[in-house]
Amino acid sequence: MSNEYVQGTLELTRAFDGWWLPQRPLCCDDDYSQLVRRSRIDALRCKHIEANPAAQVNMLVVDVDSSEGRLMSLWGHRDMPPNFIAENPANGHCHAGWVLTEPVCRTDMARLKPLKLLHAVTEGLRRSVDGDEGYSGLLMKNPLSDAWDSDLCREDTYDLPDLVAALEAHGDMPPKSWTRTKRAREVGVGRNCTLFDEARTLAYREVRRLPDRTPASSDLLREYVRRTCHEINASFPDPLPVREVNDTAKSIHKWITTRSRMWRDGAVANAATFVAIQSARGKKSGEARQNAFEEKFAQYAQEVLGQ
């Protein structure tokens, strides 16, 4: 822990204290093996602190590994400057942070759309400053530590749609197809999105296998979702915390059993709907194959038979 707690500018201290949400964050100085949870006051004496609490995100932090990190974080960002910058005076590398007015929950199935938008915005901010793709966003340079040259760049926080608009205007917002791209290394909130998408898809299939919608079946589904979430999480290079995974599993189970039609309508109705969908898909696929065959035969007749 640093011997001296230098608060930097009073404006930055006041603003950051209002923005920063963790109450018992992970923190450390230079040795990441000494990462521990401390009280909020003690953590602020460390060089590195946890950016967001486990269940929600309001700080979007980008790691700019360049000797011109400060310049890259500010250049061309007049309409969306970071709220703060913490720069390493030894090499110019910095962390730039954008703060959201309303935090986004990352363990609530009912708010999956905002989480995916948050993921895309974080990627857009990274692209806008050519930030490090492998940065997980777990720890950030503490802008109140005397180890860094830190500045308050903007006091007003951002609404997520405002950042989307600014990134789109700059051409840095990733396309919608980006969310369907399988990345070799899931980091940050990308892990939450992947966990939700893969676990809920498998859970839907499991629901169709259940014989009824009794409490016993609900318990079976709950255990299946919990186990599946932990199996998916284990495949990440940097797994999510156990508590966060458990909260995600609970949210998926709750959403399916309280809001999903496939649970509310019952096993028989759900099975009938599934059969109808599969039948329609098969018919459409058969028509497509027939049309393709007829087109190929017509082409063959024209070229070979001269008909």
C-alpha positions in Angstrom: 0.0 0.0 0.0 1.3 3.5 -0.8 2.8 5.3 2.1 1.1 8.6 1.3 -2.4 9.2 0.2 -2.3 12.2 -2.2 -5.8 13.1 -3.3 -4.9 15.0 -6.5 -7.1 17.9 -7.4 -10.1 18.5 -5.1 -12.4 18.5 -8.1 -11.3 15.1 -9.2 -11.5 13.7 -5.7 -15.0 14.9 -5.2 -16.2 13.7 -8.6 -14.6 10.3 -8.4 -15.9 9.7 -4.9 -19.4 10.2 -6.2 -18.9 8.0 -9.3 -17.0 5.1 -7.9 -19.5 2.4 -6.6 -17.5 -0.4 -4.9 -17.7 -0.6 -1.1 -15.2 -3.3 -0.5 -13.1 -3.5 -3.7 -10.2 -5.6 -4.8 -7.0 -3.6 -4.7 -3.2 -3.8 -4.8 -0.1 -1.8 -5.6 2.4 -3.3 -8.1 2.3 -6.9 -7.1 -1.0 -8.4 -8.5 -0.4 -11.5 -6.4 -1.2 -9.4 -3.4 -4.7 -8.6 -4.7 -7.1 -8.4 -1.7 -10.4 -6.9 -0.7 -10.2 -3.9 1.5 -12.5 -1.2 2.8 -13.2 1.6 0.5 -11.0 4.1 2.4 -8.0 1.7 2.5 -8.4 0.7 -1.2 -8.1 4.3 -2.3 -4.6 4.3 -0.9 -3.6 1.6 -3.4 -2.4 2.1 -7.0 -4.8 -0.3 -8.5 -8.5 -0.6 -7.6 -11.5 -2.6 -8.8 -13.4 -0.5 -11.3 -17.0 -1.7 -10.7 -18.9 -3.8 -8.1 -19.7 -7.3 -9.1 -23.4 -6.8 -10.1 -23.3 -3.6 -12.0 -21.2 -1.4 -14.3 -21.0 2.4 -14.4 -17.3 2.9 -15.3 -16.2 2.0 -18.8 -12.4 2.0 -18.6 -10.0 1.6 -21.5 -6.3 0.7 -21.3 -4.3 2.8 -23.7 -0.9 1.1 -24.0 0.9 3.9 -25.8 3.5 6.5 -24.9 0.9 9.0 -26.2 -1.9 7.5 -24.2 -3.2 10.9 -22.9 -3.2 12.4 -26.4 -4.9 9.4 -27.9 -7.6 9.5 -25.2 -8.4 13.1 -25.8 -7.7 13.6 -29.5 -10.9 13.8 -31.6 -13.1 13.3 -28.6 -14.4 16.8 -28.0 -18.0 15.6 -27.9 -17.3 12.5 -25.7 -14.1 13.0 -23.7 -13.3 10.6 -20.9 -14.4 11.7 -17.5 -11.0 11.1 -16.1 -7.5 9.9 -17.1 -4.9 8.2 -15.0 -1.5 8.2 -16.7 1.7 6.4 -15.8 4.4 9.1 -15.8 7.1 6.6 -16.5 5.8 5.5 -20.0 2.7 7.5 -20.9 0.4 4.6 -20.7 -3.0 5.5 -19.2 -6.4 4.4 -18.2 -9.3 6.5 -19.6 -12.6 6.2 -17.9 -16.1 7.2 -19.1 -18.8 7.2 -16.3 -22.5 6.3 -16.9 -25.3 8.2 -15.1 -27.3 4.9 -14.7 -25.3 1.7 -13.9 -26.0 -1.3 -16.0 -26.7 -4.6 -14.2 -24.7 -7.5 -15.5 -26.4 -10.4 -13.7 -30.1 -9.7 -14.7 -31.6 -11.7 -17.5 -34.4 -9.2 -17.8 -31.9 -6.5 -18.7 -29.8 -8.4 -21.2 -30.3 -5.9 -24.0 -28.6 -3.0 -22.1 -25.8 -5.3 -21.1 -25.1 -6.2 -24.8 -25.3 -2.5 -25.7 -22.8 -1.8 -22.9 -20.5 -4.4 -24.3 -20.6 -2.8 -27.7 -20.1 0.7 -26.4 -17.0 -0.5 -24.4 -15.6 -2.0 -27.6 -16.4 1.3 -29.4 -14.5 3.3 -26.9 -11.6 0.9 -27.1 -11.5 1.3 -30.9 -11.8 5.1 -30.6 -8.5 5.2 -28.7 -6.8 2.1 -30.1 -6.9 0.5 -26.6 -5.7 -2.9 -25.5 -8.1 -5.7 -26.6 -7.0 -8.0 -23.8 -7.7 -5.6 -20.9 -10.4 -7.2 -18.7 -11.6 -4.0 -17.0 -11.4 -5.6 -13.6 -8.7 -3.3 -12.1 -7.9 0.2 -13.1 -5.3 2.8 -12.2 -6.6 4.6 -9.1 -6.9 8.3 -10.3 -6.5 9.5 -6.7 -3.2 7.7 -6.2 0.0 9.8 -6.3 1.5 7.1 -8.5 -0.3 8.4 -11.5 -0.7 11.8 -13.3 -4.5 12.1 -13.2 -6.9 14.6 -14.6 -10.6 15.3 -14.4 -11.6 15.8 -18.1 -15.4 16.1 -17.7 -17.7 16.3 -14.7 -21.0 15.4 -16.4 -21.7 11.7 -16.7 -23.0 10.0 -19.8 -26.2 8.3 -20.8 -25.5 5.1 -22.7 -27.5 6.3 -25.8 -25.4 9.5 -25.9 -22.2 7.5 -26.1 -23.7 5.3 -28.8 -24.6 8.4 -30.9 -21.1 9.9 -30.4 -19.3 6.7 -31.3 -21.5 6.2 -34.4 -20.7 9.8 -35.5 -17.0 9.0 -35.2 -17.4 5.6 -37.0 -16.1 3.7 -34.0 -19.3 1.9 -32.9 -18.9 -1.8 -33.8 -21.6 -3.2 -36.3 -24.4 -5.3 -35.0 -22.8 -8.4 -36.6 -19.9 -7.9 -34.1 -22.0 -9.3 -31.3 -22.3 -12.6 -33.3 -18.5 -12.9 -33.7 -16.9 -15.6 -31.6 -13.8 -14.1 -29.9 -10.9 -16.3 -28.9 -10.6 -14.4 -25.6 -13.7 -13.1 -23.9 -12.9 -10.3 -21.4 -14.8 -7.7 -19.4 -18.6 -7.6 -19.8 -18.2 -9.8 -23.0 -18.0 -12.8 -20.6 -21.3 -11.9 -19.1 -23.0 -11.6 -22.5 -21.5 -14.9 -23.6 -22.5 -16.6 -20.4 -26.1 -15.4 -20.7 -26.4 -16.3 -24.4 -25.0 -19.8 -24.1 -26.6 -20.7 -20.8 -30.1 -19.5 -21.7 -30.0 -21.3 -25.1 -29.1 -24.6 -23.4 -31.7 -23.9 -20.7 -34.5 -23.5 -23.3 -33.6 -26.9 -24.7 -33.7 -28.4 -21.2 -37.2 -26.9 -20.6 -38.5 -28.8 -23.6 -37.2 -32.1 -22.0 -39.0 -31.5 -18.7 -42.3 -33.5 -18.4 -44.2 -30.8 -16.6 -44.0 -27.4 -14.9 -44.2 -28.6 -11.2 -41.9 -27.3 -8.4 -39.8 -30.4 -8.8 -39.2 -29.7 -12.5 -38.3 -26.1 -11.5 -35.7 -27.4 -9.1 -34.3 -29.6 -11.8 -34.0 -26.7 -14.1 -32.5 -24.5 -11.4 -29.7 -27.0 -10.8 -29.2 -27.5 -14.6 -28.8 -23.8 -15.2 -26.4 -23.4 -12.2 -24.2 -26.3 -13.4 -24.3 -25.1 -17.0 -23.3 -21.5 -16.1 -20.3 -22.7 -14.1 -19.2 -25.0 -16.9 -19.3 -22.2 -19.4 -17.5 -19.8 -17.0 -14.7 -22.4 -16.5 -14.0 -22.2 -20.3 -13.1 -18.5 -20.0 -9.4 -17.6 -19.8 -10.3 -15.2 -17.0 -13.4 -16.7 -15.3 -16.0 -14.6 -13.6 -16.4 -14.6 -9.8 -18.4 -17.5 -8.5 -21.0 -15.2 -6.9 -21.5 -13.4 -10.2 -22.0 -16.7 -12.0 -24.5 -17.9 -9.4 -26.4 -14.6 -9.6 -26.6 -15.0 -13.4 -27.9 -18.6 -13.1 -30.6 -17.5 -10.6 -31.7 -14.7 -13.0 -31.9 -17.0 -16.0 -34.0 -19.5 -14.0 -36.2 -16.8 -12.6 -36.8 -15.3 -16.0 -37.8 -18.6 -17.6 -40.1 -19.7 -14.8 -41.9 -16.4 -14.3 -41.8 -14.6 -17.7 -41.2 -17.2 -20.4 -44.2 -18.5 -22.4 -42.5 -21.8 -22.8 -42.9 -22.3 -19.0 -46.2 -20.5 -18.6 -48.0 -22.3 -21.4 -47.0 -25.8 -20.1 -45.2 -28.7 -21.5 -47.9 -29.9 -23.9 -48.4 -26.6 -25.5 -44.7 -25.9 -25.7 -44.1 -29.3 -27.4 -46.9 -28.6 -29.9 -45.4 -25.2 -30.7 -42.0 -26.7 -31.1 -43.3 -29.4 -33.5 -45.1 -26.7 -35.5 -42.0 -24.6 -35.8 -39.9 -27.5 -36.9 -42.5 -28.6 -39.4 -42.6 -25.1 -40.9 -38.8 -25.0 -41.1 -38.7 -28.4 -42.8 -41.3 -27.3 -45.3 -39.4 -24.1 -46.0 -36.2 -26.0 -46.4 -37.8 -28.6 -48.7 -39.2 -25.8 -50.9 -35.9 -24.2 -51.1 -34.2 -27.4 -52.1 -36.8 -28.1 -54.7 -36.4 -24.6 -56.2 -32.6 -25.0 -56.3 -33.0 -28.3 -58.1 -35.3 -26.9 -60.7 -33.0 -24.0 -61.3 -30.0 -26.2 -61.8 -31.9 -28.6 -64.1 -33.1 -25.7 -66.2 -29.6 -24.4 -66.5 -28.4 -28.0 -67.4 -31.1 -28.3 -70.0 -30.2 -24.9 -71.6 -26.4 -25.6 -71.7 -26.3 -29.3 -72.5 -29.5 -30.2 -74.2 -30.1 -26.9 -75.9 -33.7 -26.8 -74.8 
